[in-house]
Amino acid sequence: MCTVIAIGPRASVDGSTLISHSDSGQDSRVRKIAAQDHPPGAMAPVHWGLQNIVKPELDYYGEVIGEIEQVPHTFAYFHSAYSHLNEHQLAIAESTTSQRPELKCERGQGEQIMTVEQAMVFALQRCRRAREAVLLVGNLMERHGFLSSCGDGSELLCIADPDEVWVLEIVGVGPGWRADSGLPGAIWAARRMEADHALVVANWSILRELDLADSERFLACAHVQSYAAERGWYRPEAGRPFDWQQAYIPLPHEWASARLWLFYADVAPNLRPWPARRLEGDRYATLDAYHQVVEPLDIYPFSVAPERKLGLGDVMAFHRSTFEGTIYDITEQPQWQVVDASGHVAKSPLATPFPNPDMRRLLRLTHRRPVARHFGHLSSICQLRRGLPDDIAAVYWLALDNPHVSSWIPMHVGIDALHPCFSDYDPEQFSAASARWCIDFVDNLMQLAYQKALPLLLERRTNFEAELMAGWQALDLRLQAEHSAAERRATATAFAQASMASVPVFYTALRDLLITQLTHKRQV
């Protein structure tokens, strides 16, 4: 389940473009892939399983299921389960969405081979600009067929460069498609966000009416309307504008609307009267779905001009959110109220925003989906900046595992390599050398007594991140004054690797503290 945020350059505090992506999944390994030259006639493999850790080799790419024409030169980029950023400040974030049942196609039900994560890699290897990447991904999907790799869902990409942000949505064409049929293997449409706007994606489509006469702001495949008309999902004779959601997307789920509400009610509180979902002392409101407003999804805009400038801190905080102080706050549900040792009713130390399914069933908790995810694979923010040397213009911020617990680590786009602790992760074998395993250990320990553990985490992580941020800001200013590209890369790489190496050290020390505080001193 993925959350994406995009902030245009005229909506951010420092004039940078920001896009973020948080995801839950198995693979959190990240590494830097160098630019490469390829001989004439070379072919590029198309992979299945980029999200998975393939054993026993722990391969980064998975199974080869096809190939496409290679290009003479591919750009350097950061490779992960979902790859986000290349050397030219092209950035991509992903969120799985939903599509009509008739459009779903899983592997083996047709000849489709192009997953969204593979298309992201090709775009980062071959494109410099967001609009260029939209057209490339759309073409790849039409020619080679969209293959869903996350259940049977459709996909949304937020694609950005320092000047533009585009939202691209892709749906399938159902089972039975053949590559030699002459028919396109996907349906897609895209819209450009205004430079002074911000948006959120919460595992649901956000495209609505498509003004295809305005090619500066909208792009789509040639058959986007005709296909819907042939299936009876759009009636041109009705004289209404073509609506992407009405044609291709089913009814929404609360997992989407809750996050949309949280974002837009915060950044644009006066845009409209938003549903009242802040807690005002009544814990039973967390259970009272009967009286909860069920808003139409179209009250949420494609994007909005925020009422204040937004920055990195806002994006980081949103990805760490557990809906604190709202009706979606799981820790406020009254089942957590217990009689303490003094005979007073109080919130149990066990109250956590991440109860497992057994705990939810035992306590009959209302299931809510926080923005942050226990057992997340990673969260990223791509900070795209103009007017700086190419190798330091973009900054890639990573938080491995659950962002609610993890720390954000910055790295300039031109670094040569990541520290091995950010590329080391085997879900079947604990390793103290793996940053994700060290964070995950702390995340799991916190569930023993979350209410006691959270203050310990916040106090120490605040100091850790403040020191890291101060060092990074000083480094960034120093690199901007450095004229030697080789020296900039070497210095940026050394700082990034040292920052990454500090993560296992910090979380191991925090682990030891929590073991002492939450287990050794527990009362019977």
DONU-275099 format. One record per residue (C-alpha): residue number from 1; residue in one letter; chain; x, y, z. Coordinates in steps of 0.1 Angstrom, whole numbers. Layout:
// DONU-275099
NUM | A | A | X | Y | Z .
...
***
This chain:
// DONU-275099
1 | M | A | 0 | 0 | 0 .
2 | C | A | 17 | 32 | -13 .
3 | T | A | 13 | 68 | -5 .
4 | V | A | 27 | 95 | -28 .
5 | I | A | 30 | 132 | -23 .
6 | A | A | 40 | 158 | -49 .
7 | I | A | 48 | 195 | -43 .
8 | G | A | 55 | 219 | -71 .
9 | P | A | 84 | 243 | -71 .
10 | R | A | 62 | 273 | -65 .
11 | A | A | 44 | 255 | -36 .
12 | S | A | 76 | 245 | -17 .
13 | V | A | 95 | 266 | 9 .
14 | D | A | 128 | 265 | -10 .
15 | G | A | 116 | 264 | -46 .
16 | S | A | 125 | 227 | -51 .
17 | T | A | 101 | 201 | -65 .
18 | L | A | 94 | 173 | -41 .
19 | I | A | 79 | 139 | -47 .
20 | S | A | 77 | 111 | -22 .
21 | H | A | 68 | 74 | -21 .
22 | S | A | 62 | 51 | 8 .
23 | D | A | 56 | 14 | 2 .
24 | S | A | 52 | -19 | 21 .
25 | G | A | 70 | -48 | 6 .
26 | Q | A | 97 | -74 | 10 .
27 | D | A | 127 | -57 | -7 .
28 | S | A | 142 | -25 | 6 .
29 | R | A | 177 | -29 | -9 .
30 | V | A | 189 | 2 | -28 .
31 | R | A | 220 | 6 | -49 .
32 | K | A | 235 | 30 | -75 .
33 | I | A | 236 | 18 | -111 .
34 | A | A | 262 | 35 | -132 .
35 | A | A | 256 | 50 | -166 .
36 | Q | A | 264 | 25 | -194 .
37 | D | A | 270 | 23 | -231 .
38 | H | A | 255 | -4 | -253 .
39 | P | A | 265 | -18 | -287 .
40 | P | A | 243 | -15 | -318 .
41 | G | A | 216 | -41 | -319 .
42 | A | A | 217 | -48 | -281 .
43 | M | A | 185 | -59 | -264 .
44 | A | A | 174 | -49 | -229 .
45 | P | A | 159 | -77 | -207 .
46 | V | A | 124 | -73 | -193 .
47 | H | A | 121 | -87 | -158 .
48 | W | A | 95 | -102 | -135 .
49 | G | A | 100 | -101 | -98 .
50 | L | A | 118 | -67 | -93 .
51 | Q | A | 99 | -63 | -60 .
52 | N | A | 110 | -97 | -46 .
53 | I | A | 142 | -110 | -31 .
54 | V | A | 151 | -140 | -52 .
55 | K | A | 169 | -168 | -34 .
56 | P | A | 195 | -181 | -32 .
57 | E | A | 214 | -155 | -52 .
58 | L | A | 195 | -126 | -37 .
59 | D | A | 193 | -112 | -72 .
60 | Y | A | 182 | -76 | -78 .
61 | Y | A | 162 | -82 | -110 .
62 | G | A | 143 | -114 | -109 .
63 | E | A | 132 | -136 | -139 .
64 | V | A | 137 | -125 | -175 .
65 | I | A | 104 | -127 | -193 .
66 | G | A | 111 | -108 | -225 .
67 | E | A | 133 | -81 | -241 .
68 | I | A | 130 | -48 | -259 .
69 | E | A | 154 | -28 | -280 .
70 | Q | A | 183 | -13 | -260 .
71 | V | A | 194 | 23 | -264 .
72 | P | A | 230 | 34 | -270 .
73 | H | A | 234 | 50 | -236 .
74 | T | A | 216 | 45 | -203 .
75 | F | A | 217 | 70 | -174 .
76 | A | A | 228 | 63 | -139 .
77 | Y | A | 200 | 58 | -114 .
78 | F | A | 192 | 45 | -79 .
79 | H | A | 178 | 10 | -83 .
80 | S | A | 153 | -5 | -58 .
81 | A | A | 121 | -25 | -59 .
82 | Y | A | 106 | 7 | -72 .
83 | S | A | 133 | 28 | -87 .
84 | H | A | 130 | 66 | -80 .
85 | L | A | 157 | 89 | -93 .
86 | N | A | 183 | 93 | -121 .
87 | E | A | 213 | 115 | -126 .
88 | H | A | 193 | 141 | -146 .
89 | Q | A | 168 | 147 | -118 .
90 | L | A | 141 | 127 | -133 .
91 | A | A | 121 | 113 | -103 .
92 | I | A | 93 | 87 | -102 .
93 | A | A | 69 | 76 | -74 .
94 | E | A | 44 | 47 | -76 .
95 | S | A | 10 | 38 | -61 .
96 | T | A | -10 | 7 | -69 .
97 | T | A | -46 | 16 | -77 .
98 | S | A | -77 | -3 | -88 .
99 | Q | A | -94 | -10 | -121 .
100 | R | A | -126 | -25 | -134 .
101 | P | A | -127 | -63 | -131 .
102 | E | A | -128 | -67 | -168 .
103 | L | A | -94 | -50 | -172 .
104 | K | A | -75 | -72 | -148 .
105 | C | A | -49 | -96 | -161 .
106 | E | A | -24 | -116 | -141 .
107 | R | A | 7 | -133 | -154 .
108 | G | A | -1 | -162 | -177 .
109 | Q | A | -35 | -149 | -188 .
110 | G | A | -21 | -131 | -218 .
111 | E | A | 12 | -120 | -234 .
112 | Q | A | 16 | -88 | -214 .
113 | I | A | 52 | -84 | -200 .
114 | M | A | 56 | -48 | -189 .
115 | T | A | 53 | -43 | -151 .
116 | V | A | 52 | -8 | -137 .
117 | E | A | 85 | -12 | -118 .
118 | Q | A | 103 | -24 | -150 .
119 | A | A | 88 | 6 | -169 .
120 | M | A | 101 | 29 | -142 .
121 | V | A | 136 | 15 | -146 .
122 | F | A | 135 | 20 | -184 .
123 | A | A | 122 | 56 | -180 .
124 | L | A | 151 | 64 | -155 .
125 | Q | A | 176 | 49 | -178 .
126 | R | A | 164 | 67 | -209 .
127 | C | A | 147 | 100 | -201 .
128 | R | A | 157 | 134 | -188 .
129 | R | A | 123 | 151 | -185 .
130 | A | A | 90 | 142 | -169 .
131 | R | A | 69 | 146 | -201 .
132 | E | A | 93 | 125 | -220 .
133 | A | A | 91 | 98 | -194 .
134 | V | A | 52 | 98 | -195 .
135 | L | A | 53 | 92 | -233 .
136 | L | A | 79 | 65 | -230 .
137 | V | A | 61 | 46 | -203 .
138 | G | A | 28 | 49 | -222 .
139 | N | A | 44 | 36 | -253 .
140 | L | A | 61 | 6 | -235 .
141 | M | A | 27 | -3 | -220 .
142 | E | A | 9 | -2 | -253 .
143 | R | A | 35 | -21 | -272 .
144 | H | A | 44 | -48 | -246 .
145 | G | A | 12 | -50 | -225 .
146 | F | A | 7 | -39 | -189 .
147 | L | A | 13 | -67 | -165 .
148 | S | A | 1 | -61 | -130 .
149 | S | A | 27 | -72 | -104 .
150 | C | A | 8 | -61 | -73 .
151 | G | A | -22 | -84 | -72 .
152 | D | A | -45 | -75 | -101 .
153 | G | A | -44 | -37 | -96 .
154 | S | A | -38 | -9 | -120 .
155 | E | A | -10 | 16 | -114 .
156 | L | A | -3 | 53 | -109 .
157 | L | A | 30 | 70 | -114 .
158 | C | A | 39 | 105 | -103 .
159 | I | A | 68 | 116 | -126 .
160 | A | A | 87 | 148 | -119 .
161 | D | A | 117 | 169 | -130 .
162 | P | A | 127 | 203 | -114 .
163 | D | A | 101 | 221 | -135 .
164 | E | A | 71 | 198 | -139 .
165 | V | A | 51 | 171 | -122 .
166 | W | A | 29 | 147 | -141 .
167 | V | A | 5 | 120 | -129 .
168 | L | A | 2 | 90 | -152 .
169 | E | A | -24 | 63 | -147 .
170 | I | A | -24 | 29 | -164 .
171 | V | A | -50 | 2 | -166 .
172 | G | A | -50 | -31 | -184 .
173 | V | A | -70 | -46 | -213 .
174 | G | A | -79 | -78 | -196 .
175 | P | A | -69 | -114 | -203 .
176 | G | A | -61 | -129 | -237 .
177 | W | A | -41 | -100 | -252 .
178 | R | A | -15 | -110 | -278 .
179 | A | A | 15 | -90 | -288 .
180 | D | A | 9 | -97 | -325 .
181 | S | A | -28 | -87 | -324 .
182 | G | A | -21 | -51 | -335 .
183 | L | A | -41 | -39 | -305 .
184 | P | A | -27 | -18 | -277 .
185 | G | A | -18 | -37 | -245 .
186 | A | A | -28 | -10 | -221 .
187 | I | A | -49 | 22 | -216 .
188 | W | A | -33 | 53 | -201 .
189 | A | A | -38 | 89 | -194 .
190 | A | A | -18 | 117 | -177 .
191 | R | A | -22 | 152 | -164 .
192 | R | A | 3 | 179 | -154 .
193 | M | A | 1 | 194 | -120 .
194 | E | A | 3 | 232 | -117 .
195 | A | A | 37 | 244 | -104 .
196 | D | A | 21 | 261 | -74 .
197 | H | A | 1 | 231 | -64 .
198 | A | A | 5 | 199 | -42 .
199 | L | A | -12 | 166 | -43 .
200 | V | A | -15 | 132 | -26 .
201 | V | A | -21 | 98 | -40 .
202 | A | A | -35 | 71 | -17 .
203 | N | A | -38 | 39 | -37 .
204 | W | A | -66 | 54 | -58 .
205 | S | A | -71 | 71 | -91 .
206 | I | A | -70 | 109 | -90 .
207 | L | A | -76 | 117 | -127 .
208 | R | A | -111 | 128 | -136 .
209 | E | A | -121 | 148 | -167 .
210 | L | A | -95 | 147 | -195 .
211 | D | A | -93 | 178 | -218 .
212 | L | A | -74 | 161 | -246 .
213 | A | A | -75 | 192 | -267 .
214 | D | A | -50 | 208 | -242 .
215 | S | A | -19 | 188 | -249 .
216 | E | A | 2 | 210 | -226 .
217 | R | A | -17 | 197 | -196 .
218 | F | A | -31 | 164 | -207 .
219 | L | A | -17 | 133 | -225 .
220 | A | A | -34 | 100 | -232 .
221 | C | A | -33 | 70 | -255 .
222 | A | A | -52 | 74 | -288 .
223 | H | A | -78 | 48 | -278 .
224 | V | A | -86 | 62 | -243 .
225 | Q | A | -121 | 72 | -252 .
226 | S | A | -129 | 47 | -280 .
227 | Y | A | -121 | 17 | -259 .
228 | A | A | -144 | 29 | -231 .
229 | A | A | -172 | 35 | -256 .
230 | E | A | -168 | 1 | -271 .
231 | R | A | -172 | -15 | -237 .
232 | G | A | -202 | 6 | -229 .
233 | W | A | -185 | 26 | -201 .
234 | Y | A | -187 | 59 | -219 .
235 | R | A | -214 | 74 | -242 .
236 | P | A | -201 | 101 | -264 .
237 | E | A | -236 | 109 | -276 .
238 | A | A | -244 | 121 | -241 .
239 | G | A | -223 | 152 | -247 .
240 | R | A | -205 | 150 | -213 .
241 | P | A | -168 | 154 | -209 .
242 | F | A | -149 | 122 | -208 .
243 | D | A | -142 | 111 | -171 .
244 | W | A | -114 | 87 | -166 .
245 | Q | A | -126 | 75 | -132 .
246 | Q | A | -161 | 69 | -144 .
247 | A | A | -149 | 49 | -174 .
248 | Y | A | -122 | 27 | -159 .
249 | I | A | -121 | 29 | -120 .
250 | P | A | -145 | 10 | -96 .
251 | L | A | -159 | 25 | -64 .
252 | P | A | -134 | 38 | -38 .
253 | H | A | -123 | 23 | -5 .
254 | E | A | -119 | 41 | 28 .
255 | W | A | -82 | 34 | 27 .
256 | A | A | -79 | 60 | 0 .
257 | S | A | -104 | 86 | 13 .
258 | A | A | -89 | 87 | 48 .
259 | R | A | -55 | 97 | 35 .
260 | L | A | -69 | 122 | 10 .
261 | W | A | -89 | 139 | 39 .
262 | L | A | -58 | 140 | 61 .
263 | F | A | -37 | 157 | 35 .
264 | Y | A | -61 | 182 | 20 .
265 | A | A | -78 | 192 | 53 .
266 | D | A | -43 | 201 | 65 .
267 | V | A | -28 | 219 | 36 .
268 | A | A | -60 | 236 | 23 .
269 | P | A | -83 | 238 | 54 .
270 | N | A | -103 | 266 | 39 .
271 | L | A | -108 | 251 | 5 .
272 | R | A | -142 | 237 | 15 .
273 | P | A | -159 | 223 | 47 .
274 | W | A | -141 | 191 | 52 .
275 | P | A | -156 | 161 | 71 .
276 | A | A | -152 | 166 | 109 .
277 | R | A | -128 | 138 | 118 .
278 | R | A | -107 | 153 | 146 .
279 | L | A | -112 | 137 | 180 .
280 | E | A | -128 | 160 | 206 .
281 | G | A | -126 | 139 | 237 .
282 | D | A | -150 | 111 | 226 .
283 | R | A | -130 | 79 | 221 .
284 | Y | A | -162 | 62 | 209 .
285 | A | A | -161 | 83 | 178 .
286 | T | A | -133 | 60 | 166 .
287 | L | A | -159 | 32 | 165 .
288 | D | A | -189 | 51 | 153 .
289 | A | A | -189 | 44 | 116 .
290 | Y | A | -227 | 47 | 115 .
291 | H | A | -226 | 85 | 120 .
292 | Q | A | -194 | 91 | 100 .
293 | V | A | -198 | 112 | 69 .
294 | V | A | -193 | 92 | 37 .
295 | E | A | -181 | 119 | 14 .
296 | P | A | -181 | 116 | -24 .
297 | L | A | -145 | 112 | -37 .
298 | D | A | -149 | 141 | -60 .
299 | I | A | -147 | 166 | -31 .
300 | Y | A | -110 | 159 | -32 .
301 | P | A | -92 | 178 | -60 .
302 | F | A | -66 | 165 | -84 .
303 | S | A | -43 | 189 | -67 .
304 | V | A | -45 | 222 | -47 .
305 | A | A | -26 | 254 | -40 .
306 | P | A | -16 | 249 | -4 .
307 | E | A | -24 | 277 | 21 .
308 | R | A | 12 | 276 | 33 .
309 | K | A | 45 | 267 | 17 .
310 | L | A | 54 | 231 | 22 .
311 | G | A | 88 | 216 | 28 .
312 | L | A | 107 | 184 | 36 .
313 | G | A | 95 | 184 | 71 .
314 | D | A | 59 | 184 | 61 .
315 | V | A | 64 | 154 | 37 .
316 | M | A | 84 | 135 | 63 .
317 | A | A | 57 | 141 | 90 .
318 | F | A | 29 | 130 | 67 .
319 | H | A | 46 | 97 | 59 .
320 | R | A | 51 | 91 | 96 .
321 | S | A | 14 | 98 | 104 .
322 | T | A | -7 | 73 | 123 .
323 | F | A | -38 | 96 | 122 .
324 | E | A | -30 | 109 | 157 .
325 | G | A | -59 | 128 | 172 .
326 | T | A | -85 | 117 | 146 .
327 | I | A | -112 | 92 | 145 .
328 | Y | A | -88 | 70 | 126 .
329 | D | A | -63 | 69 | 155 .
330 | I | A | -63 | 32 | 165 .
331 | T | A | -46 | 39 | 198 .
332 | E | A | -76 | 60 | 209 .
333 | Q | A | -102 | 32 | 205 .
334 | P | A | -118 | 26 | 239 .
335 | Q | A | -108 | -11 | 240 .
336 | W | A | -73 | 0 | 250 .
337 | Q | A | -87 | 16 | 283 .
338 | V | A | -77 | -6 | 313 .
339 | V | A | -75 | -3 | 351 .
340 | D | A | -39 | 5 | 360 .
341 | A | A | -20 | -5 | 391 .
342 | S | A | -34 | 25 | 410 .
343 | G | A | -70 | 15 | 402 .
344 | H | A | -75 | 43 | 376 .
345 | V | A | -87 | 38 | 341 .
346 | A | A | -59 | 47 | 316 .
347 | K | A | -47 | 39 | 282 .
348 | S | A | -28 | 5 | 281 .
349 | P | A | 9 | 7 | 274 .
350 | L | A | 1 | -19 | 247 .
351 | A | A | -20 | 6 | 227 .
352 | T | A | -4 | 7 | 193 .
353 | P | A | -13 | 21 | 159 .
354 | F | A | 0 | -11 | 143 .
355 | P | A | -20 | -40 | 159 .
356 | N | A | -16 | -73 | 141 .
357 | P | A | -47 | -91 | 128 .
358 | D | A | -49 | -114 | 159 .
359 | M | A | -48 | -83 | 182 .
360 | R | A | -75 | -66 | 161 .
361 | R | A | -97 | -96 | 163 .
362 | L | A | -91 | -102 | 200 .
363 | L | A | -99 | -66 | 210 .
364 | R | A | -124 | -61 | 182 .
365 | L | A | -106 | -30 | 171 .
366 | T | A | -119 | -11 | 141 .
367 | H | A | -94 | -17 | 113 .
368 | R | A | -78 | 15 | 100 .
369 | R | A | -49 | 19 | 77 .
370 | P | A | -23 | 44 | 90 .
371 | V | A | -1 | 63 | 65 .
372 | A | A | 30 | 48 | 81 .
373 | R | A | 32 | 10 | 79 .
374 | H | A | 46 | -15 | 102 .
375 | F | A | 69 | -38 | 81 .
376 | G | A | 71 | -11 | 54 .
377 | H | A | 100 | -16 | 29 .
378 | L | A | 111 | 20 | 25 .
379 | S | A | 100 | 56 | 21 .
380 | S | A | 117 | 80 | -2 .
381 | I | A | 117 | 117 | -10 .
382 | C | A | 132 | 131 | -42 .
383 | Q | A | 142 | 168 | -38 .
384 | L | A | 148 | 183 | -72 .
385 | R | A | 166 | 217 | -73 .
386 | R | A | 174 | 241 | -101 .
387 | G | A | 206 | 262 | -105 .
388 | L | A | 230 | 237 | -90 .
389 | P | A | 257 | 214 | -105 .
390 | D | A | 241 | 182 | -118 .
391 | D | A | 258 | 159 | -93 .
392 | I | A | 244 | 177 | -62 .
393 | A | A | 212 | 193 | -76 .
394 | A | A | 189 | 164 | -66 .
395 | V | A | 188 | 149 | -31 .
396 | Y | A | 175 | 114 | -24 .
397 | W | A | 161 | 109 | 11 .
398 | L | A | 155 | 74 | 23 .
399 | A | A | 139 | 59 | 54 .
400 | L | A | 141 | 22 | 55 .
401 | D | A | 113 | 0 | 70 .
402 | N | A | 85 | 18 | 89 .
403 | P | A | 90 | 56 | 85 .
404 | H | A | 72 | 61 | 119 .
405 | V | A | 102 | 45 | 135 .
406 | S | A | 130 | 50 | 109 .
407 | S | A | 152 | 80 | 102 .
408 | W | A | 156 | 100 | 70 .
409 | I | A | 190 | 97 | 54 .
410 | P | A | 200 | 122 | 26 .
411 | M | A | 223 | 115 | -3 .
412 | H | A | 232 | 137 | -33 .
413 | V | A | 223 | 123 | -67 .
414 | G | A | 259 | 121 | -78 .
415 | I | A | 273 | 98 | -51 .
416 | D | A | 291 | 68 | -64 .
417 | A | A | 276 | 41 | -42 .
418 | L | A | 255 | 35 | -11 .
419 | H | A | 268 | 20 | 21 .
420 | P | A | 264 | -18 | 21 .
421 | C | A | 241 | -17 | 51 .
422 | F | A | 214 | -1 | 29 .
423 | S | A | 218 | -29 | 3 .
424 | D | A | 220 | -58 | 28 .
425 | Y | A | 187 | -74 | 36 .
426 | D | A | 176 | -110 | 37 .
427 | P | A | 141 | -114 | 52 .
428 | E | A | 149 | -150 | 63 .
429 | Q | A | 182 | -143 | 81 .
430 | F | A | 187 | -115 | 107 .
431 | S | A | 219 | -95 | 102 .
432 | A | A | 231 | -68 | 126 .
433 | A | A | 249 | -53 | 95 .
434 | S | A | 216 | -46 | 78 .
435 | A | A | 201 | -12 | 85 .
436 | R | A | 166 | -24 | 78 .
437 | W | A | 170 | -54 | 102 .
438 | C | A | 182 | -30 | 129 .
439 | I | A | 153 | -7 | 124 .
440 | D | A | 128 | -36 | 122 .
441 | F | A | 141 | -50 | 155 .
442 | V | A | 133 | -17 | 172 .
443 | D | A | 99 | -15 | 155 .
444 | N | A | 90 | -50 | 168 .
445 | L | A | 103 | -43 | 203 .
446 | M | A | 81 | -11 | 205 .
447 | Q | A | 50 | -33 | 201 .
448 | L | A | 57 | -48 | 235 .
449 | A | A | 47 | -15 | 252 .
450 | Y | A | 43 | 11 | 224 .
451 | Q | A | 31 | 39 | 247 .
452 | K | A | 63 | 36 | 268 .
453 | A | A | 86 | 30 | 239 .
454 | L | A | 74 | 59 | 217 .
455 | P | A | 88 | 87 | 239 .
456 | L | A | 122 | 69 | 241 .
457 | L | A | 123 | 67 | 203 .
458 | L | A | 112 | 103 | 197 .
459 | E | A | 137 | 118 | 222 .
460 | R | A | 167 | 100 | 208 .
461 | R | A | 157 | 101 | 171 .
462 | T | A | 151 | 138 | 173 .
463 | N | A | 186 | 144 | 184 .
464 | F | A | 200 | 119 | 159 .
465 | E | A | 182 | 135 | 130 .
466 | A | A | 190 | 171 | 141 .
467 | E | A | 227 | 163 | 141 .
468 | L | A | 225 | 146 | 108 .
469 | M | A | 205 | 174 | 92 .
470 | A | A | 230 | 200 | 105 .
471 | G | A | 259 | 181 | 90 .
472 | W | A | 241 | 177 | 57 .
473 | Q | A | 232 | 214 | 54 .
474 | A | A | 268 | 224 | 61 .
475 | L | A | 280 | 198 | 35 .
476 | D | A | 255 | 210 | 9 .
477 | L | A | 267 | 246 | 12 .
478 | R | A | 303 | 235 | 10 .
479 | L | A | 297 | 214 | -21 .
480 | Q | A | 279 | 243 | -38 .
481 | A | A | 311 | 263 | -35 .
482 | E | A | 333 | 234 | -47 .
483 | H | A | 343 | 237 | -84 .
484 | S | A | 358 | 202 | -89 .
485 | A | A | 331 | 177 | -98 .
486 | A | A | 354 | 148 | -87 .
487 | E | A | 359 | 164 | -53 .
488 | R | A | 321 | 170 | -50 .
489 | R | A | 313 | 134 | -57 .
490 | A | A | 340 | 120 | -34 .
491 | T | A | 329 | 143 | -5 .
492 | A | A | 292 | 137 | -11 .
493 | T | A | 298 | 99 | -13 .
494 | A | A | 318 | 98 | 19 .
495 | F | A | 292 | 118 | 39 .
496 | A | A | 263 | 97 | 26 .
497 | Q | A | 280 | 64 | 34 .
498 | A | A | 290 | 76 | 69 .
499 | S | A | 254 | 87 | 75 .
500 | M | A | 240 | 54 | 63 .
501 | A | A | 266 | 35 | 85 .
502 | S | A | 254 | 54 | 115 .
503 | V | A | 219 | 40 | 112 .
504 | P | A | 227 | 4 | 124 .
505 | V | A | 247 | 19 | 153 .
506 | F | A | 219 | 42 | 164 .
507 | Y | A | 192 | 16 | 162 .
508 | T | A | 213 | -11 | 178 .
509 | A | A | 218 | 12 | 208 .
510 | L | A | 181 | 20 | 208 .
511 | R | A | 173 | -17 | 207 .
512 | D | A | 194 | -23 | 238 .
513 | L | A | 177 | 5 | 256 .
514 | L | A | 142 | -9 | 247 .
515 | I | A | 151 | -44 | 258 .
516 | T | A | 161 | -30 | 292 .
517 | Q | A | 132 | -7 | 296 .
518 | L | A | 104 | -29 | 282 .
519 | T | A | 114 | -64 | 292 .
520 | H | A | 139 | -64 | 321 .
521 | K | A | 118 | -39 | 342 .
522 | R | A | 84 | -52 | 333 .
523 | Q | A | 61 | -59 | 363 .
524 | V | A | 44 | -93 | 366 .
***
